[in-house]
Amino acid sequence: MEQSQTKGLKNGLPEMNEREFFQEMCNLIVKEAIDKTTSGKCKVLNFVHPHLLSEKIDLAIRDDPASQEELLKLCQQTFDYSVRPGHPRFFNQLFGGQDLVGLAGQWMTDAINPSIYTFEVSPVFTLMELEVLCKLRQLCGYKSGDGIFCPGGSIANMYALNIARYKRCPEIKQKGLYNSPRLVAFTSEQSHYSLKKGMAFLGLGVDNLVSVKCDQMGRMIPEELEKEILEAKNKGGDPYFVCATSGTTVLGAYDPLVPIADICERHGLWLHIDAAWGGGALASSKYSHLMQGVERSNSLTWCQHKMMGVPLQCSAFLLREECAKNDARPYNGLMHHSHCAAASYLFQKDKFYDMSYDTGDKSIQCSRKADALKLWLMWKAKGNRGFDEEITRKFDNSRYMADLIRNRENFKLLLEPQCTNVTFWYIPPSLKAMPDGPEFQRKLHKVAPIIKERMMKNGTMMIGYQPLGDHPNFIRMVYCNHATTTQDVEWIVEEIERLGHDIVIPDEI
């Protein structure tokens, strides 16, 4: 007996030509994401307040299906009111730009829709991931080891916390934290907040994450690290983990890896490097020296969707630990032992092929997106030389902007750039003659938010701002868009001055 069909539906879907819809969507994406966005022929954003935006787009889910025309209209509106990180003047976050080869890789991944856990279900993607991870480890100076692609740098840092814990106290995996030592971790006071989340998530406790003082450049002070380690021991703690940062989120600071590695070796601590942002320096022959000593770390987080410009998400966790097999096929090693659950429906013991390629049991996930293809495809297209040139240009742009700011009236540089972060104040003419002091600092604190509001409403560009310590709000410019030119850098400085020149902050009443 033939199944009844709901009016307007075919097999539960709206009666429409799906292939035609898909082709229209492809045309829309090419027009909006490539032709308009990457060329800079549109605004970075059309800002609308939340309560008004919800009235402009029909977001409600209803019983009846929408037509093909309605769906295309909604997709057009999504482009119209979305921020466009692929725009050459988007600098708000630690990602940006639109690499067309990477985008093609992203589309291809989604079209195949694989999940990486066994070779039988993802043969090409498994080999691709192993090859890319091996190449990334080589850039770190790891002679062998392991690795995995993660859903972001925060998760990669949590991998490090957990694997280091397993290395120190393997019984915790089975028996839990009951009667285990009070493990203590150390990181700089300017490190990423994911370390706090990881300590909480793993049950280690945020109170057992020690924040180590930094110097004026935002770098961890090695002597302070050793002092904190000794103090933790004196208080009955068991120091086990140090996270150094290569490219802090705000200042772009690179912690001194060599003296930190010396301390970790002296005290028997695991050294992890959070290079989620600044790891791109490893691909630059000119700036790789910023991570001198990286090869001495035990593990490393590196987000390729940041400095390397790979479409989100693409984040690698890399491990130096020797594996059971000393080749490109990490199997039955430390990461595997830390996380394996031996699900019999996936990891049978009697498969007809080499089971060392079934890498899924070393992951904390089951289903896992194949994030390596887009990076692999970009690397094939650019070669080592292409990535070297792109990343070097991003660092060079930051130095060029710092030079412009240093020599321009009404601008003041906060710090010399280390990564591609450029941090500075714009001081409007109304404050120029005002002496430094609490009232000047109060007024200066209000300038950056006003400039940000104006640029958002104009849609000309997006740049972030924030306070830090005793510093009032300053502008943080980050370069990770491969399309940004020196002409763009000059325009940005001019635009900030245009947006802020008439700002007058009223006196306090």
C-alpha positions as CSV (number, residue, x, y, z in Angstrom):
1,M,0.0,0.0,0.0
2,E,1.4,3.4,-1.0
3,Q,2.3,5.7,1.9
4,S,0.3,8.8,2.2
5,Q,2.1,12.1,1.5
6,T,1.6,15.3,3.4
7,K,0.5,18.0,1.0
8,G,3.5,20.0,-0.2
9,L,5.9,17.4,0.9
10,K,7.8,14.6,-0.8
11,N,9.4,12.1,1.4
12,G,9.1,14.6,4.3
13,L,10.8,17.4,2.2
14,P,9.2,20.4,0.5
15,E,8.3,19.8,-3.1
16,M,11.1,21.6,-4.9
17,N,14.0,20.8,-7.2
18,E,16.7,20.1,-4.7
19,R,19.5,20.1,-7.3
20,E,18.3,23.4,-8.6
21,F,18.2,24.8,-5.0
22,F,21.7,23.5,-4.4
23,Q,23.0,25.1,-7.6
24,E,21.4,28.4,-6.6
25,M,23.0,28.1,-3.2
26,C,26.4,27.5,-4.8
27,N,25.9,30.6,-6.9
28,L,24.9,32.7,-3.8
29,I,27.9,31.5,-1.9
30,V,30.3,32.3,-4.7
31,K,28.8,35.8,-5.1
32,E,28.7,36.7,-1.5
33,A,31.6,34.9,0.2
34,I,34.1,35.2,-2.7
35,D,33.2,37.9,-5.3
36,K,32.0,40.5,-2.7
37,T,33.7,39.6,0.5
38,T,37.3,38.7,-0.4
39,S,37.5,41.6,-2.8
40,G,36.3,44.1,-0.1
41,K,33.5,45.3,-2.3
42,C,31.0,45.1,0.6
43,K,31.0,46.2,4.2
44,V,32.5,44.0,6.8
45,L,29.1,44.0,8.5
46,N,25.7,45.7,8.6
47,F,25.2,46.0,12.3
48,V,21.6,45.7,13.6
49,H,20.7,45.5,17.3
50,P,19.4,42.0,18.4
51,H,15.8,42.9,19.0
52,L,15.6,44.6,15.5
53,L,17.5,41.8,13.8
54,S,15.1,39.1,15.0
55,E,12.3,41.1,13.3
56,K,14.2,41.3,10.0
57,I,14.8,37.6,9.6
58,D,12.0,35.0,9.9
59,L,13.7,32.7,12.3
60,A,10.6,30.8,13.5
61,I,10.4,27.0,12.8
62,R,6.8,26.1,11.6
63,D,4.8,23.0,10.8
64,D,4.6,23.8,7.1
65,P,7.7,23.7,4.9
66,A,9.1,26.9,3.4
67,S,9.3,27.3,-0.4
68,Q,12.6,27.3,-2.3
69,E,12.2,31.1,-2.8
70,E,11.7,31.6,0.9
71,L,14.8,29.5,1.7
72,L,17.0,31.4,-0.8
73,K,15.7,34.7,0.6
74,L,16.6,33.6,4.2
75,C,20.1,32.6,3.0
76,Q,20.6,35.9,1.3
77,Q,19.5,37.7,4.6
78,T,22.0,35.5,6.5
79,F,24.8,36.9,4.3
80,D,23.4,40.4,4.5
81,Y,23.4,40.6,8.3
82,S,26.4,38.4,9.1
83,V,29.9,39.6,10.0
84,R,32.3,38.7,7.1
85,P,35.6,37.4,8.5
86,G,36.8,36.8,5.0
87,H,36.8,40.6,4.3
88,P,40.4,42.1,4.1
89,R,39.5,44.5,6.8
90,F,38.2,42.1,9.5
91,F,40.7,42.1,12.3
92,N,38.5,41.5,15.3
93,Q,39.5,37.9,16.2
94,L,42.5,35.6,15.8
95,F,41.1,34.3,12.6
96,G,40.2,35.9,9.3
97,G,40.5,35.9,5.5
98,Q,39.2,33.4,3.0
99,D,41.5,30.9,1.4
100,L,39.6,29.6,-1.7
101,V,41.6,26.3,-1.8
102,G,40.8,25.8,1.9
103,L,37.1,26.6,1.3
104,A,37.1,24.0,-1.5
105,G,38.6,21.5,0.9
106,Q,35.9,22.5,3.5
107,W,33.1,21.9,0.9
108,M,34.6,18.6,-0.2
109,T,34.8,17.4,3.4
110,D,31.2,18.3,4.0
111,A,30.2,16.7,0.7
112,I,31.8,13.4,1.6
113,N,30.7,13.8,5.3
114,P,33.2,11.4,6.9
115,S,33.9,10.6,10.5
116,I,37.4,9.7,11.5
117,Y,37.7,6.7,13.9
118,T,38.5,3.7,11.8
119,F,40.3,3.1,8.5
120,E,37.4,1.2,7.1
121,V,35.1,4.1,7.2
122,S,37.6,6.9,6.4
123,P,40.6,5.4,4.6
124,V,41.8,8.5,2.7
125,F,41.1,11.0,5.6
126,T,42.9,8.7,8.1
127,L,46.1,8.7,6.0
128,M,45.7,12.4,5.2
129,E,45.5,13.3,8.9
130,L,48.5,11.2,9.8
131,E,50.5,12.8,7.1
132,V,49.6,16.4,8.1
133,L,50.2,15.7,11.8
134,C,53.6,14.2,11.0
135,K,54.5,17.4,9.0
136,L,53.4,19.6,11.9
137,R,55.5,17.6,14.3
138,Q,58.5,18.1,12.1
139,L,58.0,21.9,12.2
140,C,58.0,21.6,16.0
141,G,61.2,19.6,16.0
142,Y,59.6,16.4,17.3
143,K,61.4,13.4,15.8
144,S,58.4,11.1,16.3
145,G,55.2,11.2,18.4
146,D,51.5,11.4,18.1
147,G,48.7,13.9,17.5
148,I,45.1,14.5,16.7
149,F,42.9,17.2,15.2
150,C,40.6,18.7,17.9
151,P,37.5,20.9,17.9
152,G,39.5,24.0,18.9
153,G,42.5,25.0,20.9
154,S,40.7,24.8,24.2
155,I,40.0,21.1,23.7
156,A,43.7,20.6,22.6
157,N,44.8,22.2,25.9
158,M,42.5,19.8,27.8
159,Y,44.1,16.9,26.0
160,A,47.5,18.1,27.3
161,L,46.2,18.4,30.9
162,N,44.7,14.9,30.8
163,I,47.5,13.1,29.1
164,A,50.1,14.7,31.4
165,R,47.9,13.6,34.3
166,Y,47.8,10.0,33.0
167,K,51.6,10.0,32.6
168,R,52.0,11.1,36.2
169,C,49.1,9.1,37.8
170,P,47.8,6.4,35.4
171,E,45.6,4.9,38.1
172,I,43.3,7.9,38.0
173,K,41.8,6.8,34.7
174,Q,40.3,3.7,36.4
175,K,40.0,4.6,40.0
176,G,39.2,8.3,39.9
177,L,40.7,11.1,42.0
178,Y,40.0,9.4,45.3
179,N,43.2,9.3,47.3
180,S,45.2,10.7,44.4
181,P,47.8,13.4,45.0
182,R,46.9,17.1,44.7
183,L,48.2,17.8,41.2
184,V,49.2,21.4,40.5
185,A,49.6,23.0,37.1
186,F,51.3,26.3,36.2
187,T,50.7,28.8,33.5
188,S,51.3,32.5,32.9
189,E,48.9,35.1,34.2
190,Q,48.2,36.1,30.6
191,S,47.5,32.6,29.3
192,H,44.3,31.5,27.8
193,Y,41.3,30.9,30.0
194,S,40.9,27.3,28.6
195,L,43.4,26.2,31.2
196,K,41.1,27.1,34.0
197,K,38.2,25.4,32.2
198,G,40.3,22.3,31.7
199,M,41.3,22.1,35.4
200,A,37.6,22.4,36.4
201,F,36.4,19.9,33.7
202,L,39.0,17.3,34.7
203,G,38.2,17.7,38.4
204,L,41.7,19.0,39.2
205,G,40.3,22.3,40.5
206,V,40.9,25.8,39.4
207,D,42.6,26.6,42.7
208,N,45.3,24.1,41.6
209,L,46.2,26.2,38.6
210,V,48.9,28.7,39.6
211,S,49.2,31.9,37.6
212,V,52.8,32.9,37.2
213,K,53.8,36.5,37.0
214,C,54.8,38.1,33.6
215,D,57.2,40.8,32.6
216,Q,56.2,44.1,31.0
217,M,56.1,42.4,27.6
218,G,53.5,39.8,28.8
219,R,56.0,36.9,29.0
220,M,56.2,34.4,31.8
221,I,59.1,35.1,34.2
222,P,61.1,31.8,34.6
223,E,62.3,32.7,38.0
224,E,58.8,33.3,39.2
225,L,57.8,29.9,37.8
226,E,60.4,28.0,39.8
227,K,59.5,30.0,42.9
228,E,55.8,28.9,42.5
229,I,56.8,25.3,41.9
230,L,58.8,25.2,45.1
231,E,56.0,26.9,47.0
232,A,53.5,24.4,45.8
233,K,55.7,21.5,46.9
234,N,56.1,23.1,50.3
235,K,52.3,23.3,50.6
236,G,51.9,19.6,49.9
237,G,51.0,19.8,46.2
238,D,52.4,17.6,43.5
239,P,53.5,19.9,40.6
240,Y,53.0,18.0,37.3
241,F,52.3,20.4,34.4
242,V,53.5,23.7,33.0
243,C,51.8,25.5,30.1
244,A,54.0,28.1,28.3
245,T,52.3,30.3,25.8
246,S,53.5,31.2,22.3
247,G,51.4,34.1,21.2
248,T,49.1,35.3,24.1
249,T,45.7,36.3,23.0
250,V,45.9,40.0,23.8
251,L,49.6,41.0,23.6
252,G,50.9,38.2,21.4
253,A,53.7,37.5,23.9
254,Y,56.0,34.5,23.5
255,D,57.1,32.9,26.7
256,P,60.9,32.1,26.9
257,L,60.8,28.4,26.2
258,V,64.4,27.4,26.8
259,P,64.6,28.5,30.5
260,I,61.1,27.2,31.1
261,A,62.1,23.8,29.6
262,D,65.2,23.8,31.9
263,I,63.0,24.3,34.9
264,C,60.5,21.6,33.8
265,E,63.4,19.1,33.3
266,R,64.9,20.0,36.7
267,H,61.6,19.3,38.5
268,G,60.2,16.5,36.3
269,L,57.2,18.5,35.0
270,W,55.3,18.0,31.7
271,L,55.9,21.1,29.4
272,H,53.0,21.9,27.2
273,I,53.0,24.9,24.8
274,D,49.8,26.7,23.9
275,A,50.8,27.9,20.4
276,A,47.2,28.1,19.3
277,W,47.8,31.6,18.0
278,G,51.5,32.1,17.7
279,G,52.4,28.6,16.3
280,G,52.2,30.0,12.8
281,A,55.7,31.4,13.4
282,L,57.1,27.9,13.0
283,A,56.2,28.0,9.3
284,S,58.1,31.2,8.8
285,S,61.8,31.0,8.2
286,K,62.1,34.7,9.3
287,Y,60.1,34.4,12.6
288,S,60.5,30.8,13.7
289,H,63.2,31.9,16.2
290,L,60.3,33.3,18.4
291,M,59.7,29.6,19.4
292,Q,63.3,28.6,20.1
293,G,63.3,25.6,22.3
294,V,59.9,24.3,21.1
295,E,61.4,20.8,20.4
296,R,61.9,20.3,24.2
297,S,58.2,20.5,25.0
298,N,56.2,17.4,25.6
299,S,53.1,18.6,23.7
300,L,51.8,21.5,21.8
301,T,48.5,23.1,20.8
302,W,48.4,24.8,17.3
303,C,45.3,26.2,15.6
304,Q,45.8,26.2,11.9
305,H,42.5,28.2,11.5
306,K,44.3,31.2,13.0
307,M,47.6,32.3,11.6
308,M,47.7,29.8,8.8
309,G,44.3,30.9,7.5
310,V,42.6,27.5,7.3
311,P,38.8,27.7,7.4
312,L,37.4,27.0,10.9
313,Q,37.8,24.6,12.6
314,C,41.3,23.3,12.3
315,S,43.3,22.7,15.5
316,A,46.0,20.2,16.2
317,F,47.2,18.7,19.4
318,L,50.8,17.4,19.0
319,L,52.6,15.0,21.2
320,R,56.3,14.3,21.3
321,E,56.0,11.0,23.2
322,E,57.5,8.0,21.4
323,C,54.8,5.6,20.2
324,A,54.7,1.8,20.2
325,K,55.5,2.0,16.5
326,N,58.2,4.5,15.6
327,D,56.7,5.7,12.4
328,A,53.8,7.9,11.1
329,R,51.2,5.5,12.6
330,P,50.8,6.4,16.3
331,Y,49.0,3.4,17.8
332,N,48.9,2.0,21.3
333,G,50.9,5.0,22.6
334,L,50.4,7.4,25.5
335,M,47.4,9.2,24.0
336,H,45.7,5.9,23.2
337,H,46.3,4.5,26.7
338,S,45.0,7.8,28.2
339,H,41.7,7.7,26.4
340,C,41.0,4.2,25.0
341,A,37.7,2.5,25.8
342,A,38.0,-0.4,23.3
343,A,34.5,-0.3,21.9
344,S,34.0,-3.7,20.4
345,Y,31.6,-2.5,17.6
346,L,34.3,-0.2,16.2
347,F,37.7,-1.7,17.2
348,Q,37.3,-5.4,16.6
349,K,40.5,-7.5,17.2
350,D,40.2,-9.6,14.1
351,K,40.0,-7.1,11.2
352,F,41.5,-8.1,7.9
353,Y,43.7,-4.9,7.6
354,D,46.4,-3.2,9.7
355,M,44.4,-2.0,12.8
356,S,47.1,0.4,13.7
357,Y,45.3,2.8,11.3
358,D,42.1,2.7,13.5
359,T,43.1,5.8,15.3
360,G,39.7,6.7,16.9
361,D,40.3,5.2,20.3
362,K,42.9,7.7,21.2
363,S,40.3,10.5,20.9
364,I,38.0,11.7,23.6
365,Q,35.3,11.8,20.9
366,C,33.7,9.1,18.8
367,S,32.4,10.9,15.7
368,R,35.1,13.4,14.6
369,K,35.1,15.8,11.7
370,A,37.8,15.4,9.1
371,D,39.6,18.7,9.6
372,A,42.8,17.7,7.9
373,L,41.7,17.8,4.2
374,K,41.4,21.6,3.9
375,L,44.9,22.1,5.5
376,W,46.4,19.3,3.4
377,L,44.9,20.8,0.2
378,M,46.2,24.3,1.1
379,W,49.6,22.9,1.9
380,K,49.7,21.0,-1.4
381,A,48.7,24.2,-3.3
382,K,51.1,26.5,-1.5
383,G,54.0,24.3,-0.6
384,N,56.2,25.1,2.4
385,R,57.4,28.2,0.5
386,G,53.9,29.6,0.1
387,F,52.9,29.3,3.8
388,D,56.3,30.8,4.7
389,E,55.7,33.9,2.5
390,E,52.1,34.4,3.7
391,I,52.9,34.1,7.4
392,T,56.0,36.2,7.1
393,R,54.0,38.9,5.4
394,K,51.5,38.9,8.3
395,F,54.3,39.5,10.8
396,D,55.8,42.1,8.6
397,N,52.5,44.0,8.4
398,S,52.4,44.1,12.2
399,R,55.9,45.7,12.3
400,Y,54.9,48.1,9.6
401,M,51.9,49.2,11.5
402,A,53.9,49.6,14.7
403,D,56.3,51.9,12.8
404,L,53.4,54.0,11.5
405,I,51.9,54.4,15.0
406,R,55.2,55.2,16.6
407,N,55.7,58.1,14.3
408,R,52.2,59.4,14.2
409,E,50.6,62.1,16.3
410,N,47.6,61.1,18.5
411,F,48.7,57.5,18.5
412,K,50.7,55.7,21.3
413,L,52.1,52.2,21.0
414,L,51.5,50.0,24.1
415,L,54.2,47.4,23.3
416,E,56.4,46.5,20.4
417,P,54.8,43.6,18.6
418,Q,56.0,40.1,19.2
419,C,53.4,38.1,17.3
420,T,51.2,39.9,14.8
421,N,49.3,41.7,17.6
422,V,49.6,45.5,17.5
423,T,48.3,47.2,20.7
424,F,48.0,50.9,20.9
425,W,45.9,53.9,22.0
426,Y,44.3,56.6,19.8
427,I,44.4,59.8,21.8
428,P,41.9,62.3,20.3
429,P,43.0,66.0,20.1
430,S,40.6,66.8,23.0
431,L,42.9,64.8,25.3
432,K,46.2,65.6,23.8
433,A,47.1,68.5,26.1
434,M,45.7,66.8,29.2
435,P,48.4,65.6,31.8
436,D,48.5,62.0,32.6
437,G,46.7,61.0,35.7
438,P,43.5,59.3,37.0
439,E,41.2,61.7,35.0
440,F,43.2,61.3,31.8
441,Q,43.1,57.5,32.2
442,R,39.4,57.6,32.9
443,K,38.7,59.5,29.7
444,L,41.1,57.5,27.6
445,H,39.4,54.3,28.8
446,K,36.2,55.5,27.0
447,V,37.8,56.3,23.7
448,A,38.4,52.8,22.2
449,P,34.7,51.7,22.8
450,I,33.5,54.8,21.0
451,I,35.8,54.1,18.0
452,K,34.6,50.5,18.0
453,E,30.9,51.5,18.1
454,R,31.5,53.9,15.1
455,M,33.3,51.4,13.0
456,M,30.7,48.7,13.7
457,K,27.9,51.1,12.7
458,N,29.8,52.2,9.6
459,G,30.7,48.7,8.7
460,T,34.1,49.8,7.4
461,M,36.2,47.4,9.5
462,M,36.3,45.4,12.7
463,I,39.1,45.6,15.3
464,G,39.0,44.6,19.0
465,Y,39.8,46.5,22.2
466,Q,40.2,45.7,25.8
467,P,41.8,46.8,29.1
468,L,44.6,44.9,30.7
469,G,45.9,45.2,34.2
470,D,46.2,48.9,35.0
471,H,46.1,49.9,31.3
472,P,42.9,51.6,30.1
473,N,41.1,50.2,27.1
474,F,43.4,50.0,24.1
475,I,43.0,48.8,20.5
476,R,44.2,45.4,19.6
477,M,45.0,44.9,16.0
478,V,45.8,41.3,14.8
479,Y,47.1,40.3,11.4
480,C,46.0,36.9,10.2
481,N,44.4,37.7,6.8
482,H,46.6,36.8,3.9
483,A,44.9,39.4,1.7
484,T,45.9,42.4,3.9
485,T,48.4,44.7,2.1
486,T,50.6,47.6,3.3
487,Q,48.0,49.9,1.7
488,D,45.4,48.4,3.9
489,V,47.6,48.9,7.0
490,E,47.9,52.6,6.1
491,W,44.2,52.9,5.5
492,I,43.4,51.4,8.9
493,V,45.5,54.0,10.7
494,E,43.8,56.8,8.7
495,E,40.3,55.3,9.4
496,I,40.9,55.1,13.1
497,E,41.9,58.7,13.2
498,R,38.8,59.6,11.1
499,L,36.5,57.7,13.5
500,G,38.1,59.2,16.6
501,H,39.3,62.7,15.9
502,D,36.2,64.5,17.2
503,I,35.7,62.4,20.4
504,V,35.2,64.6,23.5
505,I,34.8,62.8,26.8
506,P,32.8,64.9,29.3
507,D,34.1,65.6,32.8
508,E,32.8,63.6,35.7
509,I,29.9,65.4,37.5
